[in-house]
């Protein structure tokens, strides 16, 4: 008979024999000591708490819900591109949120495919991997000549040479100080400090002047004769300004930019198809906005 069976043989009246009782004493003693250990009590209590909590609060089963919290929306506003030098509009905020939602969808889909295995980087890296997978599967045929010409006609402003100006500009100040600075400049008595603070702005697109200085400044600058100093008001204050150069714009011809236009068209078509793929994935998600 095997040893493990012999250790459980009983006496004729059905109770363990003496040798079995004696061998079980050390085991019972160890169990009694273990039952008095606080660490064991703590571990059992913790397991019980976690078990009850898991039963009462099971993990959410719907991983297709994306929540855009108020704190997240505020973070988009706070981190808006500083170069914009303005508060983002509602359209700007919605665009940033849409971009984040797309990134979150790509992250979840990428995680479902296991592309994050062995990678401890943040969600954006996983989303970027999914972008690469999507872009890798997109095949955009070459555009026909008619397609490219139609696209160029709708986007020719991107290739046209813009009208540009070059001018000198003193720092913003009040009107009285600006007029005093103008007198000093005309009499060639301006301070070295003012000379060092005067900026030379070269080849600035006219189209960008209103956003940076205001429409009134743009119109006044374009109305000035070249080489003449004058006092002009911008949205930041008063300046002494001299228009130094002005180069008219020029319309681009299709033939001169055809190759560049074809590359940009291909890039945009690829992005459009990739975005449509993300939208198809988005259809299976519910995006929830906190009020």
BELUR-V188546 format. One record per residue. N is the residue number from 1. RES is the residue in one small letter. SS is DSSP state (H for helix, E for strand, - for the rest). Layout:
BEGIN
[[N,RES,SS] [N,RES,SS]]
END
This chain:
BEGIN
[[1,x,-] [2,x,-] [3,x,H] [4,x,H] [5,x,H] [6,x,H] [7,x,-] [8,x,-] [9,x,-] [10,x,E] [11,x,-] [12,x,-] [13,x,-] [14,x,-] [15,x,-] [16,x,E] [17,x,-] [18,x,H] [19,x,H] [20,x,H] [21,x,H] [22,x,H] [23,x,H] [24,x,H] [25,x,H] [26,x,H] [27,x,H] [28,x,H] [29,x,H] [30,x,H] [31,x,H] [32,x,H] [33,x,H] [34,x,H] [35,x,H] [36,x,-] [37,x,-] [38,x,H] [39,x,H] [40,x,H] [41,x,H] [42,x,H] [43,x,H] [44,x,H] [45,x,H] [46,x,H] [47,x,H] [48,x,H] [49,x,H] [50,x,H] [51,x,H] [52,x,H] [53,x,H] [54,x,H] [55,x,H] [56,x,H] [57,x,-] [58,x,-] [59,x,-] [60,x,-] [61,x,-] [62,x,-] [63,x,-] [64,x,-] [65,x,E] [66,x,E] [67,x,E] [68,x,E] [69,x,-] [70,x,H] [71,x,H] [72,x,H] [73,x,H] [74,x,H] [75,x,H] [76,x,H] [77,x,H] [78,x,H] [79,x,-] [80,x,-] [81,x,-] [82,x,H] [83,x,H] [84,x,H] [85,x,-] [86,x,-] [87,x,-] [88,x,-] [89,x,-] [90,x,H] [91,x,H] [92,x,H] [93,x,H] [94,x,H] [95,x,H] [96,x,H] [97,x,H] [98,x,H] [99,x,H] [100,x,H] [101,x,H] [102,x,H] [103,x,H] [104,x,H] [105,x,H] [106,x,H] [107,x,H] [108,x,H] [109,x,H] [110,x,H] [111,x,H] [112,x,H] [113,x,-] [114,x,-] [115,x,-] [116,x,-] [117,x,-] [118,x,-] [119,x,-] [120,x,-] [121,x,-] [122,x,-] [123,x,H] [124,x,H] [125,x,H] [126,x,H] [127,x,H] [128,x,H] [129,x,H] [130,x,H] [131,x,H] [132,x,H] [133,x,H] [134,x,H] [135,x,H] [136,x,H] [137,x,H] [138,x,-] [139,x,-] [140,x,-] [141,x,-] [142,x,-] [143,x,-] [144,x,-] [145,x,H] [146,x,H] [147,x,H] [148,x,H] [149,x,H] [150,x,H] [151,x,H] [152,x,H] [153,x,H] [154,x,H] [155,x,H] [156,x,H] [157,x,H] [158,x,H] [159,x,-] [160,x,-] [161,x,E] [162,x,-] [163,x,-] [164,x,E] [165,x,E] [166,x,E] [167,x,E] [168,x,E] [169,x,E] [170,x,-] [171,x,-] [172,x,-] [173,x,E] [174,x,-] [175,x,H] [176,x,H] [177,x,H] [178,x,H] [179,x,H] [180,x,H] [181,x,H] [182,x,H] [183,x,H] [184,x,H] [185,x,H] [186,x,H] [187,x,-] [188,x,-] [189,x,-] [190,x,-] [191,x,-] [192,x,H] [193,x,H] [194,x,H] [195,x,H] [196,x,H] [197,x,H] [198,x,-] [199,x,E] [200,x,E] [201,x,E] [202,x,E] [203,x,E] [204,x,E] [205,x,E] [206,x,H] [207,x,H] [208,x,H] [209,x,H] [210,x,H] [211,x,H] [212,x,H] [213,x,H] [214,x,-] [215,x,H] [216,x,H] [217,x,H] [218,x,H] [219,x,H] [220,x,H] [221,x,H] [222,x,H] [223,x,H] [224,x,-] [225,x,-] [226,x,-] [227,x,-] [228,x,-] [229,x,E] [230,x,E] [231,x,E] [232,x,E] [233,x,E] [234,x,E] [235,x,-] [236,x,-] [237,x,E] [238,x,E] [239,x,E] [240,x,E] [241,x,E] [242,x,E] [243,x,E] [244,x,E] [245,x,E] [246,x,E] [247,x,E] [248,x,-] [249,x,-] [250,x,E] [251,x,-] [252,x,-] [253,x,-] [254,x,H] [255,x,H] [256,x,H] [257,x,H] [258,x,H] [259,x,H] [260,x,H] [261,x,H] [262,x,H] [263,x,H] [264,x,H] [265,x,H] [266,x,H] [267,x,H] [268,x,H] [269,x,H] [270,x,H] [271,x,H] [272,x,H] [273,x,H] [274,x,H] [275,x,H] [276,x,H] [277,x,H] [278,x,H] [279,x,H] [280,x,H] [281,x,H] [282,x,H] [283,x,-] [284,x,-] [285,x,-] [286,x,E] [287,x,E] [288,x,E] [289,x,E] [290,x,-] [291,x,-]]
END
